[in-house]
Amino acid sequence: MLQISDGFDEYSDKIRAVNALSLMTAPLAERCDFAEIRLGQTALQFGSGAGGLIVHGKKCSNAALIFFMQSREGTKAVVFDGRIIKWPEIVIVPPGCDFSFASAGPMQWISMSMPSKLADAAYDFKKLVGSIENYKTVKTPSATELTQFINAATMARQRIRRARQRPKIDPQAIEGSLLRILQNMLSNSVSDGRGFDKGTERIILKVLESLQLNNRIPVQALAEAADVSERTLHRAFKKYFHIGPKRYLKIRQLNLVRNAIRQNHPTPTNITDILTEHGVTEFGRFATEYKALFNESPTETLQKHLALRPRDTKKNFSKPQMVSDFA
């Protein structure tokens, strides 16, 4: 199965479908792409964006190992759980683990996930990745071997995309080939002695847990929830996302409002109500910040969304309630 998106909204929707939250932090200069391929028991995901992005991954489903890697030399370094990951480093994420990554500029990445049983039984990845049972780890394969894996994964994506016009492909055979390349690459890779900062991670996880319960919580309350000072909280955010907590909360609010506007509402949509529900009090100022980030007003987002809906679902939205502040 192949799913492809083109543009931030589609990227955000697809990321959400795989249990993650994507936040745009800076205007996108080019397309934002996400694709997912399922091959037997494994899944490949491809992502790219020319702008600022933060992605929060929630607990891995189906007890999966995730191998996260930059997909091209020279792309912007990714900050993965507070640690800068440079080519050709890869991150291996154990089952049941939350993670966040952020980029301030153009980036491309690939991840491969698989059930732990497959990883242990068929390819002995448990031995190759060392202490992965307990925590994330970083490996540095050779650039040549990583390029080989990325080329093979990209070719698999292209073949599956063209499958309707070509003879039937064998996903299991493609999966086996990729896993063998990954196995060889890990066998020859070097473990990085620098670990992730567990103390900072605990702070960020407490913050994200608090925001899941209440997206309107202020910075001071976030610091109290994480049991740290505001200064310590600020350092943690700068390390993880390269922005402070106040800016992060504004970015999160802008993105969540956009997502809410794009939902299918059972009654005519009142943008004022959506903004109020997300803690917006200065509507005009918020509209200006919204347009600076997304290059359109909240009203334009709604109109675009309604125009893309099938005709039979538009009948309840023919006259959306919108206010002049957001025109």
Summary of the structure (lengths in Angstrom):
residues: 327
radius of gyration: 21.1
end to end distance: 40.2
largest distance: 61.6
contacts: 1012
relative contact order: 0.11
helix: 46%
strand: 21%
